Amino acid sequence: MMLRWKIASMFFACFLGLIFVGPLRGDEKIHVAVSIPPQAYFVQQIAGEHAVVQVLIRPGNDPHTYEPRPSQMKLLSDGAIYFVVGLPFEEALLPRLQSLSSSLRIVKTQKDIERLVGSDHHSGHDHELVDPHIWLSPSLVKIQAAAIRDGFVALDPAHTSEYNRNYSIFCSQIDQLDQLIRGEFQGKTKNKFVVVHPSWAYFAREYGLEQIAMEIEGKEPKAADLASLIQEMKEEGLSTIFVSPQFSKKIAESLAREVRASIVVIDPLPSNWAEGMLHTAQVIGESLR
């Protein structure tokens, strides 16, 4: 219980430091851009007081339909470093940024990660959509954190020892979080959970679970797919459907009525990443009883 309290206190303190997205007083701060809120959390763990973070996609926004505003493009081009994570919109954005600013450093935090290629759960057909949700796997976050550390060291070598120390501390905190998450799944007889949007494949792989997604290649399921899912939920005794705040839950509500399931929100883009991950583990674990 004490460990949980300490970690929760640490998470809350980190969250307070991430709300700010504008410039701070003084030029000593490194102006950093990231695409999504969890990355801001990672950056703050590594950079501490040396950076101020601009988050492009705010909580509740859909990263799949994101288009940067002119004001955000200006902030990006004026920044020192942009940490990307492998989202589709970044591929179109990077050439534009490079044409606006030759001094902006771009660090691909996904570069050392072998990403999953999605597959249609119900029909079994493979497709070429790369799953970008690597920030939902604690072990993969360590790899992203190393890329962030290296980016700061290259930009600000005077504080190398601090960045290295912060990285080591953050990895230890991830290990503690990982143990808490694993504890939520100990002794469970089920391992499948149903989601609308397939954000949780890396999380599921890490913890021996199976994500069943209602969406197929970004589209709502057809009648045959929905019938198959209803049958599977009944056979497996699954009575919870997980939805994301970034997407409509209309189809989930329709399915919930069919199978008498409850709807629970889990956020794949939490500002407080560690707290969000633990909450997700707790509610998924509860559904597997």
C-alpha positions as CSV (number, residue, x, y, z in Angstrom):
1,M,0.0,0.0,0.0
2,M,2.9,2.4,0.9
3,L,4.5,1.7,-2.5
4,R,1.3,2.5,-4.3
5,W,0.9,5.8,-2.3
6,K,4.5,6.8,-3.1
7,I,4.1,6.1,-6.8
8,A,0.7,7.9,-6.9
9,S,2.3,11.0,-5.2
10,M,5.1,10.9,-7.7
11,F,2.7,10.6,-10.6
12,F,0.6,13.6,-9.4
13,A,3.7,15.8,-9.0
14,C,4.8,14.9,-12.5
15,F,1.3,15.6,-13.9
16,L,1.4,19.1,-12.4
17,G,4.6,19.8,-14.3
18,L,3.1,18.8,-17.6
19,I,0.1,21.0,-17.8
20,F,2.1,24.0,-19.1
21,V,2.6,24.2,-22.8
22,G,3.7,27.8,-23.4
23,P,7.2,29.4,-23.1
24,L,8.7,30.0,-19.7
25,R,10.6,33.0,-18.6
26,G,14.3,32.9,-19.5
27,D,16.1,31.4,-22.4
28,E,17.7,28.6,-20.4
29,K,14.8,26.2,-21.0
30,I,14.9,23.9,-24.0
31,H,11.8,24.3,-26.0
32,V,10.5,20.8,-26.8
33,A,7.6,19.6,-29.0
34,V,5.9,16.2,-28.7
35,S,2.9,14.8,-30.5
36,I,0.9,13.3,-27.7
37,P,0.5,13.8,-23.9
38,P,2.3,10.6,-22.8
39,Q,5.5,11.7,-24.5
40,A,5.4,15.0,-22.5
41,Y,5.4,12.8,-19.4
42,F,8.5,10.9,-20.7
43,V,10.3,14.1,-21.6
44,Q,9.7,15.6,-18.2
45,Q,11.2,12.6,-16.5
46,I,14.4,12.9,-18.5
47,A,14.8,16.7,-18.8
48,G,13.4,17.8,-15.5
49,E,13.6,21.6,-15.1
50,H,15.7,22.0,-18.3
51,A,12.8,21.7,-20.8
52,V,9.4,23.2,-21.5
53,V,7.0,21.0,-23.5
54,Q,4.6,21.8,-26.3
55,V,2.0,19.0,-26.8
56,L,0.4,19.0,-30.2
57,I,-2.5,16.7,-29.6
58,R,-4.4,17.7,-26.5
59,P,-6.4,15.2,-24.2
60,G,-9.6,14.1,-25.9
61,N,-8.4,14.8,-29.5
62,D,-8.2,12.1,-32.1
63,P,-4.6,11.7,-33.3
64,H,-5.8,10.0,-36.5
65,T,-7.5,13.1,-37.8
66,Y,-5.1,15.7,-36.3
67,E,-3.9,18.7,-38.4
68,P,-1.6,21.2,-36.7
69,R,-2.8,24.8,-36.5
70,P,-0.7,27.6,-37.9
71,S,0.1,28.7,-34.4
72,Q,1.4,25.2,-33.6
73,M,3.5,25.1,-36.7
74,K,5.1,28.4,-35.6
75,L,5.9,27.0,-32.2
76,L,7.3,23.9,-33.7
77,S,9.5,25.7,-36.1
78,D,10.8,28.0,-33.3
79,G,11.5,25.0,-31.0
80,A,14.8,23.2,-30.4
81,I,13.8,19.6,-30.6
82,Y,10.7,17.5,-31.7
83,F,10.3,14.0,-30.4
84,V,8.2,11.9,-32.8
85,V,6.6,8.6,-31.9
86,G,5.6,7.1,-35.3
87,L,2.1,8.4,-35.7
88,P,0.8,8.6,-39.3
89,F,0.3,12.4,-39.3
90,E,4.0,12.9,-38.4
91,E,5.2,11.5,-41.7
92,A,3.4,14.3,-43.6
93,L,4.4,16.9,-41.0
94,L,8.1,16.4,-40.9
95,P,9.0,17.6,-44.4
96,R,7.0,20.7,-43.8
97,L,8.8,21.4,-40.5
98,Q,12.2,20.8,-42.1
99,S,11.4,23.3,-44.8
100,L,10.4,25.9,-42.1
101,S,13.4,25.4,-39.8
102,S,16.8,24.0,-40.5
103,S,17.8,24.2,-36.8
104,L,14.9,22.0,-35.4
105,R,16.2,18.6,-34.3
106,I,13.9,15.7,-35.0
107,V,14.3,12.6,-32.9
108,K,12.4,9.4,-33.9
109,T,11.8,7.7,-30.6
110,Q,10.3,4.6,-32.4
111,K,13.5,4.0,-34.5
112,D,14.7,1.0,-32.4
113,I,11.3,-0.6,-31.9
114,E,9.9,-3.4,-34.1
115,R,6.3,-2.4,-34.4
116,L,3.3,-4.6,-34.8
117,V,1.4,-4.9,-38.0
118,G,-2.3,-5.1,-37.3
119,S,-4.5,-8.0,-38.3
120,D,-8.2,-8.4,-38.7
121,H,-9.2,-10.4,-35.6
122,H,-12.5,-11.7,-37.0
123,S,-11.6,-12.5,-40.6
124,G,-7.9,-13.3,-40.0
125,H,-6.7,-11.2,-42.9
126,D,-3.4,-9.5,-42.6
127,H,-3.1,-5.8,-43.6
128,E,-0.3,-3.3,-43.7
129,L,-1.4,-0.9,-41.1
130,V,1.4,-0.5,-38.6
131,D,0.3,-0.1,-35.0
132,P,1.8,3.1,-33.6
133,H,0.7,2.7,-29.9
134,I,4.2,1.8,-28.6
135,W,3.8,4.2,-25.6
136,L,1.3,1.7,-24.1
137,S,4.0,-0.9,-23.4
138,P,6.3,-0.2,-20.4
139,S,9.2,-2.1,-21.8
140,L,9.0,-0.1,-25.1
141,V,8.7,3.1,-23.2
142,K,12.2,2.4,-21.8
143,I,13.5,2.3,-25.4
144,Q,11.7,5.6,-26.2
145,A,13.1,7.1,-23.0
146,A,16.6,6.2,-24.1
147,A,16.1,8.0,-27.4
148,I,14.8,11.0,-25.5
149,R,17.8,11.0,-23.2
150,D,20.2,10.7,-26.2
151,G,18.4,13.6,-27.9
152,F,18.9,15.9,-24.9
153,V,22.5,14.8,-24.5
154,A,23.3,15.7,-28.1
155,L,21.6,19.1,-27.7
156,D,22.7,19.9,-24.2
157,P,25.9,18.0,-23.4
158,A,26.6,20.1,-20.3
159,H,23.9,18.3,-18.4
160,T,24.7,14.8,-19.7
161,S,25.1,13.3,-16.2
162,E,21.7,14.7,-15.1
163,Y,20.0,13.3,-18.1
164,N,21.6,9.9,-17.6
165,R,20.6,9.9,-13.9
166,N,17.1,10.9,-14.7
167,Y,16.8,8.2,-17.3
168,S,18.0,5.5,-14.8
169,I,15.5,6.8,-12.2
170,F,12.7,6.7,-14.7
171,C,13.5,3.2,-15.8
172,S,13.4,2.1,-12.1
173,Q,9.9,3.7,-11.8
174,I,8.8,1.9,-14.9
175,D,9.9,-1.4,-13.4
176,Q,7.9,-0.6,-10.2
177,L,4.9,0.2,-12.4
178,D,5.3,-3.0,-14.4
179,Q,5.2,-5.0,-11.2
180,L,2.0,-3.3,-10.0
181,I,0.4,-3.9,-13.4
182,R,1.4,-7.6,-13.4
183,G,-0.1,-7.9,-10.0
184,E,-3.5,-6.9,-11.4
185,F,-3.5,-9.9,-13.7
186,Q,-2.2,-12.6,-11.3
187,G,-4.6,-15.5,-10.8
188,K,-7.1,-14.4,-13.6
189,T,-8.8,-17.2,-15.5
190,K,-9.5,-15.1,-18.6
191,N,-7.1,-13.2,-20.8
192,K,-9.3,-11.5,-23.4
193,F,-10.8,-8.0,-23.3
194,V,-12.9,-6.2,-25.8
195,V,-12.1,-2.7,-27.1
196,V,-13.7,-0.4,-29.7
197,H,-10.4,1.0,-31.1
198,P,-7.4,-1.4,-31.2
199,S,-5.0,0.7,-29.2
200,W,-3.8,-1.9,-26.7
201,A,-2.0,-4.6,-28.7
202,Y,1.4,-3.8,-27.2
203,F,0.0,-3.7,-23.7
204,A,-1.8,-7.0,-24.3
205,R,1.4,-8.7,-25.6
206,E,3.4,-7.5,-22.6
207,Y,1.0,-8.9,-20.1
208,G,-0.2,-12.1,-21.8
209,L,-3.6,-10.8,-22.8
210,E,-5.6,-10.7,-26.0
211,Q,-7.2,-7.6,-27.3
212,I,-10.4,-8.1,-29.3
213,A,-11.1,-4.9,-31.3
214,M,-14.5,-4.0,-32.7
215,E,-13.0,-1.7,-35.3
216,I,-11.5,-3.4,-38.4
217,E,-8.9,-1.4,-40.2
218,G,-10.4,1.8,-38.7
219,K,-13.9,1.0,-39.8
220,E,-17.0,-0.1,-37.8
221,P,-17.6,-3.9,-37.9
222,K,-20.0,-5.3,-40.5
223,A,-23.1,-7.3,-39.4
224,A,-21.3,-10.6,-39.8
225,D,-18.3,-9.4,-37.7
226,L,-20.6,-8.0,-35.0
227,A,-22.4,-11.4,-34.9
228,S,-19.1,-13.2,-34.5
229,L,-18.0,-10.8,-31.7
230,I,-21.3,-11.3,-29.9
231,Q,-20.9,-15.0,-30.0
232,E,-17.3,-14.8,-28.8
233,M,-18.2,-12.6,-25.9
234,K,-20.9,-14.9,-24.8
235,E,-18.7,-18.0,-25.1
236,E,-15.8,-16.3,-23.3
237,G,-18.0,-14.8,-20.6
238,L,-16.9,-11.2,-21.4
239,S,-19.1,-8.6,-20.0
240,T,-17.1,-5.4,-20.4
241,I,-16.5,-3.2,-23.4
242,F,-13.6,-0.7,-23.2
243,V,-13.9,2.6,-25.0
244,S,-11.5,5.5,-25.5
245,P,-12.4,9.2,-24.9
246,Q,-11.1,10.1,-28.3
247,F,-13.6,8.0,-30.2
248,S,-17.4,7.6,-30.4
249,K,-18.9,5.0,-28.1
250,K,-22.1,4.6,-30.1
251,I,-21.2,1.2,-31.5
252,A,-20.1,0.0,-28.1
253,E,-23.4,1.1,-26.6
254,S,-25.3,-0.9,-29.2
255,L,-23.2,-4.0,-28.6
256,A,-23.5,-3.6,-24.8
257,R,-27.3,-3.8,-25.1
258,E,-27.0,-7.0,-27.1
259,V,-24.7,-8.8,-24.6
260,R,-25.7,-7.0,-21.4
261,A,-22.2,-5.6,-21.0
262,S,-20.9,-2.6,-19.2
263,I,-18.9,0.2,-20.8
264,V,-15.6,1.4,-19.2
265,V,-13.4,4.2,-20.4
266,I,-9.6,3.7,-20.7
267,D,-7.5,6.4,-22.2
268,P,-4.6,5.5,-24.6
269,L,-3.4,9.1,-24.4
270,P,-3.2,10.0,-20.7
271,S,-1.3,13.1,-19.6
272,N,-0.2,11.2,-16.5
273,W,1.0,8.2,-18.3
274,A,1.9,6.0,-15.3
275,E,-1.3,6.7,-13.5
276,G,-3.3,6.0,-16.6
277,M,-1.5,2.7,-17.3
278,L,-2.1,1.5,-13.7
279,H,-5.8,2.5,-13.9
280,T,-6.1,0.6,-17.2
281,A,-4.6,-2.5,-15.7
282,Q,-6.9,-2.3,-12.7
283,V,-10.1,-2.1,-14.7
284,I,-9.1,-4.7,-17.3
285,G,-8.0,-7.0,-14.5
286,E,-11.4,-6.5,-12.8
287,S,-13.1,-7.5,-16.0
288,L,-11.2,-10.8,-16.2
289,R,-12.6,-12.2,-12.9
